Amino acid sequence: MPDRDKAYISLGDTLAKIERVRQHRRQKFYLHDTHVTLSHGSGGKATHNLIEAIFAPAFSNPLLDRMDDSAVFDITASRLAFTTDSYVVSPLFFPGGSIGELAINGTVNDLAMAGARPLYLSAGFVLEEGLAIEELQRIVDAMAKAAARAGVTIVTGDTKVVQRGKADRVFINTAGVGISPVTWPMGQAQARPGDKVLLSGPVGDHGIAILLAREALDIETTIESDTAPLHELVANLLEAAGPGLHCLKDPTRGGVATTLNEIALTSEISIALDETAIPVRPEVRGACEILGLDPLTIANEGKLLAIVAPEKAEAALSAMRSHPLGREAALIGEVRAEPAGMVFLKTDIGGTRVLDMLVGDPLPRIC
């Protein structure tokens, strides 16, 4: 055999061995650091080690495994939904969830509120020097589980590290793309007089769970965050109501009060609510009374508001109640023509009061 052919065979064998070593390293990679350091944000070997040990195994899929600067994928639908959100919640771990679940569910739900089926997410991390690797692993594992539950894939991301004291352990940004089957105008500008207001379940769970965990208040309670992906519940609504579904919003920061005021202002209509019809867990109501808070201004992470044409309201409500995340859904009010831009609440004692947006921020860093 000519020496040149031997050289080609030797080179081929060497490349094959390198590839086998590379695959073995990815499968067996171990990170020896116990805390995040500035080197993990340098873009060099420490960054590579962190990505290979923490992020790559948890989020592994064919698109992400290429480790390109962008994920490239085929879309056959003509209508896409795209959103992005950032998460700075404190504390990182709380009853019912963590910043990891929030980062996935929050972006999934933003897509769902456009009627979209979420497909692909990005994940960007700002890590503070000194963050325990064990904590980061817990957060990433929670994100992977939440993504699997929601049926979405994390296909690209980024990691940065800042000096100790320049952040609060970890901040996360996620962006998402989904396919929307909605072919009619739908959004917070589409509410019409006569429409009914539906709520998927009890309000205030997330905000109160965060508050009690953060402040370590001596209140005995089993309140947990309601963080959950809502796209399957939305799919039920779309099937039941079709073009009669005029608006979807998840009442996160600012709660039900702020969300409905935004709809009233944008659609230039009025919304009348019945306080007795709005579900609030007794534990949440009790905590709010002790702390001087209104449950209608408290954040939620697993609830939605639907504005539905009156002839589709019963079908939509039944569809919501048929799903585990909408089992306690309720019809809580209706849309009226005047006075435009206002939300009114008929109280449980028979009076009526203006329900305004949340003023100030009594509970910052809620998500």
C-alpha positions as CSV (number, residue, x, y, z in Angstrom):
1,M,0.0,0.0,0.0
2,P,1.5,3.4,-1.0
3,D,2.6,5.6,2.0
4,R,0.1,8.3,0.8
5,D,-2.8,5.9,1.3
6,K,-1.4,4.9,4.7
7,A,-1.3,8.6,5.7
8,Y,-5.0,9.0,4.6
9,I,-6.0,6.0,6.7
10,S,-4.0,7.2,9.7
11,L,-5.7,10.7,9.5
12,G,-9.1,9.1,9.2
13,D,-8.4,6.9,12.2
14,T,-7.2,9.9,14.2
15,L,-10.3,12.0,13.4
16,A,-12.6,9.0,14.3
17,K,-10.8,8.7,17.6
18,I,-11.1,12.4,18.3
19,E,-14.9,12.2,17.6
20,R,-15.2,9.2,20.0
21,V,-13.4,11.1,22.7
22,R,-15.5,14.2,22.1
23,Q,-18.7,12.2,22.4
24,H,-17.4,10.4,25.5
25,R,-16.5,13.7,27.2
26,R,-20.0,15.1,26.6
27,Q,-21.6,12.1,28.1
28,K,-19.3,11.8,31.1
29,F,-18.5,15.4,31.7
30,Y,-18.0,16.5,35.4
31,L,-17.7,20.0,36.8
32,H,-15.4,20.2,39.7
33,D,-16.2,23.8,40.7
34,T,-18.6,24.3,43.6
35,H,-19.5,28.0,42.9
36,V,-19.7,30.2,39.9
37,T,-16.6,32.3,39.3
38,L,-15.9,35.2,36.9
39,S,-14.0,32.7,34.7
40,H,-17.3,31.0,34.0
41,G,-18.3,34.1,32.1
42,S,-15.0,34.5,30.2
43,G,-16.0,32.5,27.1
44,G,-13.0,30.2,27.6
45,K,-12.5,26.8,29.0
46,A,-14.4,27.5,32.3
47,T,-17.4,28.7,30.3
48,H,-17.2,25.7,28.1
49,N,-17.0,23.4,31.2
50,L,-20.1,25.1,32.8
51,I,-22.1,24.7,29.6
52,E,-21.1,21.1,29.0
53,A,-21.7,20.0,32.6
54,I,-24.9,21.9,33.6
55,F,-26.8,23.2,30.6
56,A,-26.0,20.8,27.7
57,P,-27.1,17.6,29.5
58,A,-30.3,19.1,30.9
59,F,-31.5,20.8,27.7
60,S,-30.0,18.3,25.2
61,N,-31.8,18.1,21.8
62,P,-30.6,17.9,18.2
63,L,-30.9,21.7,17.6
64,L,-29.1,22.7,20.8
65,D,-26.5,20.0,20.6
66,R,-25.1,21.6,17.4
67,M,-23.9,24.5,19.7
68,D,-24.3,27.0,16.9
69,D,-25.0,30.7,17.5
70,S,-28.5,30.3,16.3
71,A,-31.0,27.5,16.0
72,V,-32.4,26.9,12.5
73,F,-35.7,25.1,12.2
74,D,-38.5,24.7,9.6
75,I,-41.9,26.2,10.2
76,T,-44.9,25.2,8.0
77,A,-47.5,27.6,9.6
78,S,-47.9,31.1,8.3
79,R,-48.8,32.7,11.7
80,L,-46.1,32.7,14.3
81,A,-46.1,34.1,17.8
82,F,-42.9,35.4,19.4
83,T,-42.3,36.7,23.0
84,T,-39.6,37.3,25.5
85,D,-39.5,37.8,29.3
86,S,-37.0,38.1,32.1
87,Y,-37.2,36.6,35.6
88,V,-35.6,38.1,38.7
89,V,-37.9,36.5,41.4
90,S,-36.7,36.5,45.0
91,P,-36.3,34.0,46.6
92,L,-35.1,31.7,43.9
93,F,-37.0,28.7,45.4
94,F,-40.5,29.0,46.9
95,P,-43.4,26.8,47.8
96,G,-44.7,25.3,44.6
97,G,-41.8,26.2,42.3
98,S,-38.6,28.1,41.6
99,I,-37.2,30.7,39.1
100,G,-36.7,27.7,36.8
101,E,-40.3,26.8,36.4
102,L,-41.3,30.5,36.1
103,A,-38.8,31.1,33.3
104,I,-40.4,28.3,31.2
105,N,-44.1,28.6,32.2
106,G,-44.1,32.4,31.9
107,T,-42.9,32.4,28.3
108,V,-45.1,29.4,27.4
109,N,-48.1,31.3,28.8
110,D,-47.3,34.5,27.0
111,L,-47.4,32.5,23.7
112,A,-50.6,30.8,24.8
113,M,-52.3,34.1,25.4
114,A,-51.9,34.7,21.6
115,G,-53.6,31.3,21.1
116,A,-50.3,29.8,20.0
117,R,-48.9,26.3,20.6
118,P,-45.4,27.0,22.0
119,L,-42.5,25.2,20.2
120,Y,-39.0,26.6,20.8
121,L,-37.5,28.6,23.6
122,S,-34.1,30.3,24.2
123,A,-32.6,30.7,27.7
124,G,-30.2,33.4,28.8
125,F,-28.6,33.4,32.2
126,V,-26.9,36.2,34.2
127,L,-25.1,34.5,37.0
128,E,-23.5,36.2,40.0
129,E,-20.0,35.3,41.1
130,G,-20.4,33.0,44.1
131,L,-23.6,31.3,43.1
132,A,-23.5,27.7,44.3
133,I,-23.3,25.2,41.4
134,E,-25.7,23.0,43.3
135,E,-28.3,25.8,43.2
136,L,-27.7,26.4,39.5
137,Q,-28.2,22.7,38.8
138,R,-31.5,22.6,40.7
139,I,-32.7,25.6,38.7
140,V,-31.7,24.1,35.4
141,D,-33.2,20.7,36.3
142,A,-36.5,22.5,37.1
143,M,-36.4,24.2,33.8
144,A,-35.8,21.0,31.9
145,K,-38.8,19.3,33.7
146,A,-41.0,22.3,33.1
147,A,-40.1,22.3,29.4
148,A,-40.8,18.6,29.1
149,R,-44.2,19.1,30.8
150,A,-45.1,21.9,28.4
151,G,-43.7,20.1,25.4
152,V,-41.3,22.8,24.4
153,T,-37.6,22.6,23.4
154,I,-34.9,24.9,24.6
155,V,-32.8,25.3,21.4
156,T,-30.4,28.1,22.1
157,G,-29.1,30.2,25.0
158,D,-26.4,32.4,26.5
159,T,-24.6,32.7,29.9
160,K,-22.9,35.7,31.4
161,V,-21.3,36.1,34.8
162,V,-21.1,39.4,36.8
163,Q,-19.1,40.3,39.9
164,R,-20.2,39.5,43.3
165,G,-22.8,42.0,44.5
166,K,-23.7,43.1,40.9
167,A,-26.7,40.8,40.7
168,D,-28.8,38.6,43.0
169,R,-27.4,35.1,42.3
170,V,-29.2,34.5,39.0
171,F,-31.4,36.2,36.5
172,I,-33.0,34.4,33.6
173,N,-34.4,35.6,30.2
174,T,-36.4,33.3,28.0
175,A,-37.8,34.0,24.6
176,G,-40.2,31.7,22.7
177,V,-41.7,31.0,19.3
178,G,-45.0,29.3,18.7
179,I,-47.6,28.5,16.0
180,S,-51.0,30.3,16.2
181,P,-54.1,28.8,14.6
182,V,-56.0,32.0,15.3
183,T,-57.3,33.5,12.1
184,W,-59.5,36.2,13.6
185,P,-58.7,39.4,15.5
186,M,-57.9,38.5,19.1
187,G,-56.3,40.6,21.8
188,Q,-56.9,43.1,24.5
189,A,-58.3,45.6,22.0
190,Q,-61.1,43.2,20.9
191,A,-63.4,43.2,24.0
192,R,-67.0,44.1,23.0
193,P,-70.1,45.2,25.1
194,G,-72.0,42.1,26.1
195,D,-68.9,39.8,26.3
196,K,-68.5,37.7,29.3
197,V,-65.4,37.6,31.6
198,L,-64.1,34.2,32.5
199,L,-61.4,33.4,35.1
200,S,-59.7,30.0,35.1
201,G,-59.3,29.6,38.9
202,P,-58.5,31.1,42.3
203,V,-56.3,34.2,42.3
204,G,-53.4,35.4,44.4
205,D,-51.7,32.1,45.1
206,H,-48.3,33.0,43.5
207,G,-47.9,36.4,45.0
208,I,-48.8,35.4,48.5
209,A,-46.6,32.3,48.3
210,I,-43.6,34.5,47.3
211,L,-44.4,37.1,50.0
212,L,-44.5,34.6,52.8
213,A,-41.4,32.8,51.6
214,R,-39.4,36.0,51.2
215,E,-40.4,37.7,54.5
216,A,-40.5,34.5,56.6
217,L,-43.7,35.7,58.2
218,D,-45.1,33.7,61.1
219,I,-48.3,32.7,59.2
220,E,-49.1,29.0,59.1
221,T,-50.4,28.2,55.6
222,T,-50.0,25.7,52.8
223,I,-50.2,28.3,50.0
224,E,-48.1,27.4,47.0
225,S,-47.4,29.2,43.7
226,D,-49.8,28.3,40.9
227,T,-47.1,28.4,38.2
228,A,-48.2,26.1,35.3
229,P,-48.3,26.0,31.5
230,L,-51.6,27.1,30.2
231,H,-51.4,26.3,26.4
232,E,-53.5,23.1,26.6
233,L,-56.2,24.9,28.5
234,V,-56.1,27.6,25.8
235,A,-56.4,24.9,23.2
236,N,-59.6,23.7,24.9
237,L,-61.0,27.3,24.8
238,L,-60.2,27.8,21.2
239,E,-62.0,24.6,20.2
240,A,-65.0,25.5,22.3
241,A,-65.3,29.2,21.5
242,G,-63.6,29.7,18.1
243,P,-63.9,33.3,16.9
244,G,-66.1,34.0,19.9
245,L,-62.9,34.1,22.0
246,H,-62.0,37.7,21.8
247,C,-59.2,38.2,24.3
248,L,-56.9,36.1,26.5
249,K,-54.6,37.6,29.2
250,D,-52.7,36.0,32.1
251,P,-53.1,38.2,35.2
252,T,-49.4,38.2,36.4
253,R,-47.9,41.3,37.9
254,G,-50.7,43.6,39.1
255,G,-53.2,40.8,39.2
256,V,-56.7,40.6,37.9
257,A,-57.4,44.3,38.6
258,T,-54.5,45.6,36.5
259,T,-55.1,43.2,33.7
260,L,-58.8,44.0,33.3
261,N,-58.0,47.7,33.5
262,E,-55.6,47.3,30.6
263,I,-58.2,45.6,28.6
264,A,-60.8,48.2,29.4
265,L,-58.5,51.1,28.4
266,T,-57.3,49.4,25.2
267,S,-60.8,48.3,24.0
268,E,-62.4,51.5,25.3
269,I,-65.2,49.6,27.2
270,S,-66.2,49.1,30.8
271,I,-66.0,45.9,32.8
272,A,-68.4,45.0,35.6
273,L,-67.3,42.3,38.0
274,D,-69.1,40.4,40.7
275,E,-66.9,40.0,43.8
276,T,-68.8,37.0,45.1
277,A,-68.1,35.1,41.8
278,I,-64.3,35.6,41.9
279,P,-62.6,32.5,43.4
280,V,-60.0,33.2,46.1
281,R,-58.7,30.5,48.4
282,P,-59.5,31.1,52.1
283,E,-55.8,31.0,53.0
284,V,-55.0,33.7,50.4
285,R,-57.9,35.8,51.5
286,G,-56.8,35.5,55.2
287,A,-53.2,36.4,54.4
288,C,-54.3,39.4,52.4
289,E,-56.5,40.6,55.2
290,I,-53.7,40.3,57.7
291,L,-51.2,42.1,55.4
292,G,-53.7,44.7,54.1
293,L,-53.5,43.5,50.5
294,D,-56.2,43.1,47.8
295,P,-56.1,39.6,46.3
296,L,-57.3,41.1,43.0
297,T,-54.0,43.0,42.7
298,I,-51.8,40.0,43.6
299,A,-49.8,38.3,40.9
300,N,-50.7,34.9,39.4
301,E,-48.6,32.5,37.3
302,G,-51.0,29.8,36.3
303,K,-54.3,31.6,35.7
304,L,-55.9,33.2,32.7
305,L,-58.7,35.7,31.9
306,A,-60.9,35.1,28.8
307,I,-63.2,37.6,27.2
308,V,-65.8,35.6,25.3
309,A,-68.8,36.4,23.2
310,P,-72.0,35.9,25.3
311,E,-73.3,33.0,23.1
312,K,-70.0,31.1,23.6
313,A,-69.6,31.8,27.3
314,E,-71.2,28.5,28.6
315,A,-69.3,26.4,26.2
316,A,-66.0,28.1,27.0
317,L,-66.6,27.7,30.7
318,S,-67.4,24.0,30.3
319,A,-64.2,23.6,28.3
320,M,-62.1,25.3,30.9
321,R,-63.6,23.2,33.7
322,S,-62.9,20.0,31.8
323,H,-59.1,20.7,32.1
324,P,-57.3,20.2,35.5
325,L,-56.0,23.8,35.4
326,G,-59.5,25.2,34.9
327,R,-61.4,23.0,37.2
328,E,-62.4,26.0,39.4
329,A,-63.1,28.3,36.5
330,A,-65.8,30.9,37.0
331,L,-67.8,33.5,35.1
332,I,-66.9,36.7,37.0
333,G,-68.3,39.6,35.0
334,E,-69.3,41.2,31.8
335,V,-68.2,43.9,29.4
336,R,-70.3,47.1,29.1
337,A,-70.1,50.1,26.8
338,E,-69.8,52.9,29.4
339,P,-68.0,54.4,31.1
340,A,-65.1,53.5,28.8
341,G,-61.8,52.5,30.4
342,M,-63.2,51.7,33.8
343,V,-63.5,48.5,35.8
344,F,-66.2,48.2,38.6
345,L,-66.6,45.7,41.3
346,K,-69.9,44.8,42.9
347,T,-68.9,44.0,46.4
348,D,-70.1,41.1,48.6
349,I,-72.0,43.6,50.7
350,G,-74.0,44.9,47.8
351,G,-72.1,48.1,47.0
352,T,-70.0,49.1,44.0
353,R,-66.5,50.4,43.9
354,V,-64.0,51.3,41.2
355,L,-61.4,48.6,40.8
356,D,-58.2,50.4,39.8
357,M,-54.8,49.3,38.6
358,L,-52.3,48.4,41.2
359,V,-50.6,51.6,42.5
360,G,-47.0,51.3,43.4
361,D,-45.3,47.9,44.0
362,P,-45.8,46.5,47.4
363,L,-44.3,43.2,46.3
364,P,-41.4,43.7,43.9
365,R,-39.5,40.9,42.1
366,I,-42.5,38.6,42.0
367,C,-41.4,36.8,38.8
